[in-house]
Amino acid sequence: MTNTPYNENQELDNNHSNNIHFRDILDQHITRRSLIGKTASGAVALTVVSSLIGCGHNDPSSNNQNIPETPSQPIKKPEKLTFKLVAKNINDLVTVPEGYQAHVLYALGDSIHPTFTEWDDHNIPSGPSFQFRAGDCHDGMSYFGLNPTTNHYDATISDQGLLVMNHEYINPTFLHPVGPTRVNLRRPEDEVIREMNAHGVSIIQIKKDSKTQSVHVVKNSIFNRRITASTVMDLAGPASGSSLLTTKYSPSAQQTRGTHNNCGNGYTPWGTYLTTEENFMGYFARHRGDNVRRTAAEIVALNRYGLKDGAHSRYGWETVIGAIESQDLYDRWLANASGNTPNEDYRNGPNTFGWIVEIDPFDRRQNPVKRTALGRFAHEDCRASRVKEDDHLAFYMGDDSRGEYIYKFVSDYKWNKRDLNGGYAAGDKYMNHGKLYVAKFNDDGSGQWLELTHGKNGLTDNNSTYPFKSQADVVTFARLAADSVGATKMDRPEWVAVNPENGEIYVTLTNNSNRGIAYPVNAANPRHYSNTNRKKGNVNGHIIRFRETGDTTTAESFHWDIYLFGAEAAMASNINLSGLNDHNDLSSPDGMWFDPRGVLWIQTDDSAYTDVTNCMMLAALPGKVGDGAKAMTSANQETRVGAKVTDENLRRFLTGPKECEITGVTMTPDYKAIFINVQHPGEGSRTYNAPTSHWPASQTNPSSTARPRSATVVITRKDGGVIAS
């Protein structure tokens, strides 16, 4: 085994099939200024909030729409946005509109148990203590109202609830006292325990003052807990019990340990949280020469998912010699075929990750469940369809890697209100049985859902891409199945949002630096910009949306257009196709969520515009598919563009601190508190003692020299009113 460092490209770009390609990410070296001011004819020229929309309550006669019921008159979607917009800036704080206030609620290392001390920059807590502390790199997030009488989920309650959030990965520079270390090429055990515990999910109880709207964490709540990269998980669905998931830990393939790289999220109508496992493969290593002990089919699958022969892991967890914990906790990150059978090693360990994980925030007795029927890939988000009594429940998902796909899972069952608060039993019903589909986008604005079912569409043992022997093969290697049926390769499909008014589905496509270089444009990814004589791709990304034929989730066709193109305001009109101005221009849309009123919140994770502005969140009032017209792009590609935006239907709501990503968004059901996450502020820092950001300390103390920490922020109006009313 060589000591070549881990390279993220080993897991981000592994789709080499021949179907039309929408791939790659931002080219860091593009000269942005050269794109401004070019002529249109020139060659150069983006919960519930209840995070449980549609959960309703126990009254079987209630209206089963995808919005929470409220105890008083419902709050309607604003006809236009009137809050004072936030200007672009590069300040080291969260900037919110005039009349609003932002407070840091829950930051890396914060205790969730009264017996554990608070975070101290100068005395970093032990690794094991992070089972009771906030993890790192806060990401997707949902709010669940808590009924104090029943201790169950209640979508009408705003003054107390459970806030559930992902911790996607770590910034080891600031997580450890002097950054990550190695001794004789091995990672210290306490550091690795800290890192594993800093991944996963937090569940915290919060309370909100009904008059002032101030929010605080209930430190002694029985609901507070952490789910980490070591938590026992059950496996359910068609891959459960399959030999593909057999490991030394679970020869029966019924369980695994841990969840990690949890990015986007979702929630179910019955009141559970969905966390997504995104770039999971980089946590594993394989020694060079392991291919000799693998079958041809195994090698195809490992290469397609980015764990090639000799691959190195991101953090080196497999190098630990265990003294605090059992050695097996670390050996599981080495995916070698070292034993005679899969029961004796962790060759299949990677196959137990890359799933949608269901967590019941109200039930700590049962293990979280990985729902294998929804497919295995780099899950970015998972959003339930608008709940309709006469339609099957569906979940929409993106695979956030270069040249990957958009999927949907349609349950065999229609939503029944009696399953509210049904916990994992409801999950067994709705998420273990159904059909998995992948999307194909056509240039004429139509699209098809291609079914990924064993025995259909060529998904058989005789398939030339991969020998699919069962549905377990199809879901475990969903990417290979999607390749085989000819799905459309997209530019890193990220978050998904479902419009509660009309059921349309929105997907963020963050950016693509190779569009027009290695891969031709088409109507669904229609832009590339030129810099002198070299094309530079779709730098700023866009948001695509589609509507199911007949407004039913079981439809196998849809129509689409592009709701919004990211761009700088000063770019040429054939690049800035949405008509953005200085009040609403953005780059690299990523996080996205519809609140139950129908307001769309759009967040950015950008590197192209950061000399002018930090990442941001905008509020939007979108129309519907087909409300715009056809347009010609800078690449002379015709496409379908949504209606141009205005200050009244798209405006900047906040900007974040230096070098951060703004991500995760949810609200209380009264719309008086909105929560967002600030991920990896100061991520460009080279050393622990020279940070480029001091947030969140800088939010209240501009002269602070504290380490940067990812954190959750709650935003309220100073007058206690409704957000964006």
WOBELJO-V508032 format. One line per field, one symbol per residue. ss: DSSP state (@ for helix, = for strand, . for the rest). phi: phi as a letter, one per 20 degrees, with the letter a starting at -180 (. if undefined). psi: psi as a letter, one per 40 degrees, with the letter a starting at -180 (. if undefined). A space follows every 50 residues. Layout:
ss = ???
phi = ???
psi = ???
This chain:
ss = ........@@@@...................@@@@=...........=.. =...........................................==...= =======...=................@@@@@=....=========.... ..=......========....@@@@......==..==.@@@@@@@@@..= ========......===.......===....=====......@@@..... ....===....======.....=====...@@@.=....@@@@..@@@@@ @@@@............@@@........@@@@..=.......@@@....@@ @@...====........====@@@....======.......========. .===.=========..@@@...@@@@@@@@@..========....===== =...................@@@@@@.@@@@@@@@....==.======.. ....=====..=..=...=..=..=....==..==..=...=======@@ @.....=========.=...=..............=..======.....= ====...........=====........====.....====........= =====.....=======......======.................@@@. ..........=======........
phi = .edgfgcfffdebcddfefgddcncfefefefffeenfffeffdk..pfe gcgnembeffeffedecffcfcffeefffbecfffeffacfeaedcfgnd cdcfdbdgnffdbfedfffcgebfffggfffccffdlgcgbbdcfdffee mdfbfeedebadddbecfbcdfgdfdgcnfccclmdfffffffffffeeo bdccecccffeemfcbeefdffefaddcfcffcedcofefnfffdfcffc geldbbcnbbledfbabdfeocddddeeefffedccffnfgfedfffffg ffffendfgnfdefdmffefefcfdffffdffedeeeeefcffdbcgegf fecndedecefeceedfgceeffendaefeabdffffcfdcffccdbdde bfmdcdcbddffdefcffegmelffffgfedecrdeccecddfenebcee fdcgndlmecfefffafeeaffffffdgffffgfenfefdelgdfccdff ecmfddcedfaafdfndecffbfecedbddclddfcnefdmbcebbcffm lcfefdbbccbdfbdfaegefffedefemfcfebfbbmfcfabefffoee dddccccecffdbffbcddccfebgnedbfbdefeldfbddfgfecfecb bfebcdfflddebmbbbefemdbddcdddlgmfefecfecfeccfegffd cfefdfffbfaedddcefemefflf
psi = hifhihhdedeegegeieihhgiiahheeigddeeheiideidd..bffh eghedaaeheeihgifiiiieahihihidiheihihiiififihhiihei ihhhdhihehieheehiiihdeghiiddeeefihaigibiiihhihhede fihheehdeiahhhiigdaigededidfiiiihfeihidddddddddeib ihhihiihhedeeihihhdfieehihhaeehhiihiadeheiedehiddg defeiahiiifhcaaaiidefiihihhbgddeeiihihedddeiiddddd ddddefgiheiiidefdeeihhddiidddddeehfigdadieeeafdedd eeifihhhhhdehediiihhgedeihaghdihhiihhhdeiihihhiihg ihfaihiihhieiihhdeehfeadddddddeehahhiiihhieeeiiihh hghheifegieehedigheiddddddfdddddddefihhigghbiiihhe deeihihhhdiheehecehiiaddgeiiiihbehieagdeiihiiihihe fideieiiiiihdhhiiideiidedgeefiaeeeiihgiciihhiedehh hhiigiedeeediiiihiiigibiheebiiihieefhiihhiiiiideeh ihdiiaahfihhihhiiieefehhhiihififeehdidegieieiedede gdeieiiihiihhhhiideeahhf.
